[in-house]
Amino acid sequence: MGEQCDPKLSQQLNEMYESAFKEMISKKSSVVTRFSSIQLEDLLTSSTKNVAHEVVSCMIPKPGESGLLLILEKEIKEIKQMEEYRKSNFTASF
C-alpha cells in the first residue's frame, strides 16, 4: 500500500511551500501594481482565463485587509465628499 511520510519532513515541506507561495504572491502583486488601469483592462480582456485569474488573484485581499474594490469605493466616496464640500463653500462665498 502507500507509504507514510515522516511527519517532520511533511511539516518542513509545508513550511517551505507556504514560504515560497507567499513570496510568489508578493512578486505577482508587485508586478501587477506597476500596470496602469488601461494596461490591466487590456490584459484581462485579451488574456486566457489562467492569466486573468493570476491578475485578479493578486487583487483579492488577505484576511483582515481591505480589497482593491473596497479601497476604490472609499476613495471615490472621499472624492465626492470633497467635491460637495468645495461646491457648498464656493456657493456660500457668493
C-alpha angles and dihedrals in degrees: 000000000000119000121240116241119232106260092224091051090047091052092048091050091049091051091048091049093048092049093048092045093052091048091049092051090048091052092048091049092051090051094048093050090059092064122089118235090255091052091049092049091050091047092050095046095047100038136091120259091258094055092045090050091051091052095046094044089061089058096052110105123246115238110288095016131101117254125233094256093051091049091050091047091053092047092051091048091051091048091051091049091051091049091050091048092051092047093050093047093045094051092042092057092059 
